[in-house]
Amino acid sequence: MAHDELHLNLRNLTLEDYDQLQELMDDVYDDIGGAWPKDTIKALVEQFPDGQICIEDNGHLVAVALTVCVKYERFSNPHTYDDLILRNEKIWHNANGDSLYGLDVFIHPDYRGYRLGRRLYEARKELCRSMNLRAILAGGRIPNYFKYSDQYTPEEYITRVDRKEIYDPILSFQLSNEFQVTRLMHKYLPEDEKSQGYATLLEWRNILYTPPSPVLSVRKTQVRMGAVQWQMREFTSVEEVLEQVEYFVDALSDYKSDFALFPEFFNAPLMGLTDQLDQTRAIRFLAGFTEQFRDQMSEMAVSYNINIITGSMPLIEDDRVYNVSYLCHRDGRVDEQRKIHITPHERRDWVIEGGDRFQVFESDAGRVAIMICYDIEFPELGRIAAAEDVDIICVPFWTDTKNGYLRVRHCAQARAIENECYVVITGSVGNLPKVENLDVQYAQSSVFSPSDFAFPHDAVMAETTPNTEMIMFSDMDLEKLTLVRNEGSVTNLKDRRVDLYEVKTGNNDLGQ
């Protein structure tokens, strides 16, 4: 499967998907009877459409989660799979239930490296929260138990899987997705020979559960931003840099971050692999790796289920050099933002030119703009972004001295206040004397908010230790932006005197 052809879409299942679903279930469940009849799926889709979730790749079904509503008191106690089955193989769905019951999750074998199961489970959790339901319950098979049944009882087997001494493809996955084993059930699915009829009763509790209330908007409002304060070091190959990148992506993903932000020119140490006497040639040498970095970081975004902002790197187009950042969405899409304002150093030593298009990107975790380093020092771009309802401005930067860093920091904080949005800055640290222009770096990565009562008193939501390699997290509440823009102590955006001034652009693409 070619990654550059991958385009994942999470949506609700429809009856028109049945032929593909049947093929997928027959492939996955060839040992326990294969696919359910079409009438069974038809009833699920008609009775509880929100609970039937799938992922398609370019229109082809590759992953499915099937769900019903049940009463917690009934199905949090021992039961069998047949208790969920009505006559004519229809599935029990209680529209007045207070919990979700996970019937099935199945993934196409060719897509099992992309963590699609985690996406489906996260979608179920979001559904549980939005419906204000008590929990998600599931009866989980233990298909590797037959390999150990001569050595361990089912209880001992479950304990060893929990300790990660044994891997079970279903139970290990469930435990990694925050489900707890509450009971061992006997004769749950008697025909399941691999599990020898046993199953675990699993539960994920919705800690936000309250007495029923109207369903809130499905728009994601709680966003976790992750950023990497990157240590400049000598590298001997592109693969070595990408290995370090994946290490940080993996770490940020483990903490369920929605974004991973890298610094400007984080891969610049690779210029140390070529002649340092001609800096123009050196930056063009570095640009030769940009496509590889973009493609592999896009693949990481899909595999680790995290949106990645790739810092920045040089791009050659029509024999001209640009400083470009990519937003690699976790659904496989890739957006591009070129640096608009070029520093004297970039023009003089590397002959880099400025881009002529500035955009605000729609992501699954808010509206995002990217301003590369120097761009944040120009308030006009912030105003353009604010006019397009930006939620988060991401600023990958690269500065060598503290006064250069403070220009970025102070301007970033000003953009957050005047445009009533979040601004994230991240840079590189360390010394690299053998690479021209990389001998010293200075950075303290930070997250800034508007300055009002709903936010930290100093409008700094998070910041790193200066000049130390580390990762940073910040949880952002996008609903607070709506509040401050409409009911804040001051309302900067609403109070602009557009009768006296406005931001005009000389390019129709700028701000579109």
Long-range contacts (C-beta under 8 A, 24 or more apart in sequence): 1-110, 1-111, 3-295, 3-298, 3-299, 3-302, 4-295, 5-58, 6-57, 6-58, 6-302, 6-332, 7-57, 7-58, 7-331, 7-332, 7-333, 8-55, 8-56, 8-57, 8-62, 8-114, 8-116, 8-302, 8-331, 8-332, 9-55, 9-56, 9-57, 9-331, 10-53, 10-54, 10-55, 10-119, 10-123, 10-331, 11-53, 11-54, 11-55, 11-56, 12-49, 12-50, 12-52, 12-53, 12-54, 13-41, 13-45, 13-49, 13-52, 13-53, 13-54, 13-64, 13-66, 14-45, 15-41, 15-42, 15-45, 17-54, 17-61, 18-42, 20-60, 20-61, 21-54, 21-61, 21-64, 24-61, 24-62, 24-64, 24-106, 24-108, 25-64, 25-106, 27-108, 27-109, 28-106, 28-107, 28-108, 28-109, 29-106, 31-193, 31-194, 32-189, 32-191, 32-192, 33-191, 36-89, 37-89, 39-88, 39-89, 39-90, 40-89, 40-90, 40-91, 43-90, 43-91, 43-93, 44-68, 44-91, 44-93, 47-93, 47-95, 48-93, 48-95, 50-127, 50-131, 51-100, 51-127, 53-120, 53-123, 53-124, 53-127, 55-116, 55-119, 55-120, 57-111, 61-108, 62-107, 62-108, 62-110, 62-111, 62-116, 63-105, 63-106, 63-107, 63-108, 63-111, 63-116, 63-117, 63-119, 63-120, 64-104, 64-105, 64-106, 64-120, 65-102, 65-104, 65-105, 65-120, 65-121, 65-123, 65-124, 66-102, 66-103, 66-104, 66-105, 67-100, 67-101, 67-102, 67-103, 67-124, 67-127, 68-92, 68-93, 68-94, 68-97, 68-100, 68-101, 68-103, 69-93, 69-94, 69-95, 69-96, 69-97, 69-98, 69-99, 69-100, 69-101, 69-133, 70-94, 70-97, 70-99, 70-100, 70-101, 70-137, 71-96, 71-97, 71-98, 71-99, 72-97, 72-98, 72-99, 72-134, 72-135, 72-137, 75-99, 75-101, 75-137, 76-135, 76-137, 76-182, 76-201, 76-203, 77-183, 78-183, 78-185, 78-186, 78-201, 79-139, 79-185, 79-188, 80-185, 80-187, 80-188, 80-189, 81-139, 81-188, 81-189, 81-199, 97-133, 98-133, 98-134, 99-128, 99-133, 99-134, 99-135, 99-136, 99-137, 100-124, 100-127, 100-128, 100-131, 100-133, 100-135, 100-136, 100-137, 101-136, 101-137, 101-138, 102-136, 102-137, 102-138, 102-202, 113-303, 114-302, 114-303, 115-303, 115-304, 115-305, 117-173, 117-177, 118-177, 118-305, 119-305, 121-177, 122-305, 125-204, 125-206, 126-218, 128-204, 128-206, 129-206, 129-208, 130-215, 130-216, 130-218, 131-215, 132-206, 132-208, 132-209, 132-210, 132-212, 132-213, 132-215, 133-206, 133-209, 134-205, 134-206, 134-209, 135-203, 135-204, 135-205, 135-206, 135-209, 136-179, 136-203, 136-204, 136-206, 137-201, 137-202, 137-203, 138-174, 138-179, 138-201, 138-202, 138-203, 139-185, 139-188, 139-189, 139-199, 139-200, 139-201, 139-202, 140-170, 140-171, 140-174, 140-179, 140-181, 140-199, 140-200, 140-201, 140-202, 141-170, 141-188, 141-189, 141-192, 141-194, 141-195, 141-199, 142-168, 142-170, 142-171, 142-195, 142-198, 142-199, 142-200, 143-168, 143-169, 143-170, 143-192, 143-194, 143-195, 144-168, 144-169, 144-194, 145-194, 145-195, 145-196, 145-198, 146-193, 146-194, 146-195, 146-196, 149-196, 154-184, 154-196, 154-198, 155-184, 158-184, 158-200, 171-200, 174-200, 174-202, 177-204, 178-204, 179-203, 179-204, 180-204, 180-205, 219-478, 220-258, 220-364, 220-365, 220-366, 220-478, 221-477, 221-478, 221-479, 222-475, 222-476, 222-477, 222-478, 223-258, 223-259, 223-365, 223-366, 223-391, 223-392, 223-475, 223-476, 223-477, 223-478, 224-255, 224-256, 224-257, 224-258, 224-259, 224-473, 224-474, 224-475, 224-476, 225-257, 225-258, 225-259, 225-261, 225-392, 225-422, 225-424, 225-447, 225-473, 225-474, 225-475, 225-476, 226-252, 226-255, 226-257, 226-258, 226-259, 226-260, 226-261, 226-306, 226-471, 226-472, 226-473, 227-260, 227-261, 227-262, 227-424, 227-426, 227-445, 227-447, 227-471, 227-472, 228-252, 228-260, 228-261, 228-262, 228-263, 228-266, 228-426, 228-471, 228-472, 229-263, 229-426, 229-427, 229-428, 229-429, 229-443, 229-444, 229-445, 229-464, 229-468, 229-469, 229-470, 229-471, 229-472, 230-262, 230-263, 230-266, 230-311, 230-426, 230-427, 230-428, 230-429, 230-469, 231-428, 231-429, 231-430, 231-469, 232-268, 232-269, 232-428, 232-429, 232-430, 232-431, 232-432, 232-438, 232-441, 233-269, 233-430, 233-432, 234-269, 234-272, 234-432, 234-434, 234-435, 235-269, 235-270, 235-272, 235-273, 236-273, 238-267, 238-270, 238-289, 238-292, 238-293, 241-267, 241-269, 241-270, 241-293, 242-292, 242-293, 242-296, 242-297, 245-293, 245-297, 245-300, 246-300, 248-471, 249-297, 249-300, 249-301, 249-304, 249-306, 249-308, 250-304, 251-471, 252-304, 252-306, 252-471, 252-473, 253-304, 253-305, 253-306, 255-473, 257-306, 257-473, 258-306, 258-307, 258-364, 258-365, 259-306, 259-307, 259-308, 259-309, 259-365, 259-368, 259-392, 259-394, 260-306, 260-307, 260-308, 260-309, 261-309, 261-311, 261-394, 261-396, 261-424, 261-426, 262-308, 262-309, 262-310, 262-311, 262-396, 262-426, 263-311, 263-396, 263-397, 263-398, 263-426, 263-427, 263-428, 263-443, 264-311, 264-312, 264-323, 264-325, 264-372, 264-373, 264-396, 264-397, 264-398, 264-427, 264-428, 265-311, 265-312, 265-313, 265-314, 265-323, 265-398, 265-428, 266-311, 266-313, 266-396, 266-428, 267-293, 267-311, 267-313, 268-398, 268-435, 268-437, 268-438, 269-432, 269-435, 269-438, 271-435, 271-436, 271-438, 272-432, 272-434, 272-435, 272-438, 276-435, 276-436, 279-349, 279-350, 279-436, 279-437, 280-349, 280-350, 280-351, 282-436, 283-314, 283-321, 283-349, 283-350, 283-351, 283-352, 284-314, 284-316, 284-321, 286-313, 286-314, 287-313, 287-314, 287-315, 287-316, 287-321, 289-313, 290-314, 290-315, 290-324, 294-326, 294-328, 294-334, 297-326, 297-328, 298-326, 298-328, 298-332, 298-334, 300-328, 301-328, 301-329, 301-330, 301-332, 302-330, 302-331, 302-332, 304-330, 305-330, 306-330, 307-363, 307-364, 307-365, 309-368, 309-370, 309-394, 309-396, 311-396, 312-339, 312-372, 312-373, 312-396, 314-350, 314-352, 320-353, 321-350, 321-351, 321-352, 321-353, 322-352, 322-353, 322-354, 322-355, 323-352, 323-372, 324-355, 325-370, 325-372, 325-396, 327-361, 327-363, 327-368, 327-370, 329-363, 329-364, 330-364, 331-364, 335-359, 335-361, 337-361, 337-369, 337-370, 337-372, 339-372, 339-373, 339-374, 339-375, 340-371, 340-375, 340-378, 340-381, 340-510, 341-374, 341-375, 341-377, 341-378, 342-374, 343-373, 343-374, 345-437, 349-437, 356-507, 356-509, 356-510, 357-507, 357-509, 357-510, 357-512, 358-384, 358-385, 358-509, 358-510, 358-511, 359-511, 359-512, 360-385, 360-388, 360-389, 360-390, 366-391, 366-392, 366-476, 366-478, 367-391, 367-392, 368-392, 368-393, 368-394, 369-393, 369-394, 370-394, 370-395, 370-396, 371-395, 372-396, 372-397, 373-397, 373-398, 373-399, 373-408, 376-408, 376-411, 376-412, 376-415, 376-423, 376-425, 377-407, 377-408, 377-411, 379-411, 379-414, 379-415, 379-418, 380-503, 382-415, 382-418, 382-419, 383-418, 383-419, 383-503, 384-503, 384-505, 384-510, 384-511, 385-419, 385-421, 386-419, 386-420, 386-421, 386-493, 387-503, 387-511, 388-511, 390-419, 390-421, 391-421, 391-422, 391-476, 391-478, 391-481, 392-421, 392-422, 392-423, 392-424, 392-476, 393-419, 393-421, 393-422, 393-423, 393-424, 394-423, 394-424, 395-423, 395-424, 395-425, 395-426, 396-425, 396-426, 396-427, 397-425, 397-426, 397-427, 397-443, 398-427, 398-428, 398-441, 399-427, 399-441, 399-442, 399-443, 400-439, 400-440, 400-441, 400-442, 401-440, 401-442, 402-442, 404-442, 405-442, 405-443, 405-444, 409-444, 409-446, 412-446, 412-448, 413-448, 413-459, 413-460, 416-448, 416-449, 416-450, 416-451, 416-459, 417-450, 417-451, 417-459, 417-492, 418-492, 419-492, 419-493, 420-450, 420-481, 420-484, 420-485, 420-488, 420-491, 420-492, 420-493, 421-450, 421-481, 422-447, 422-448, 422-449, 422-461, 422-474, 422-476, 422-481, 423-447, 423-448, 424-448, 424-474, 426-472, 429-466, 429-467, 429-468, 429-469, 430-467, 430-469, 441-467, 442-466, 442-467, 443-467, 445-472, 446-472, 447-472, 447-474, 447-476, 449-476, 450-481, 450-484, 450-488, 452-484, 452-488, 452-489, 452-490, 453-489, 454-480, 454-483, 454-484, 454-488, 455-480, 455-484
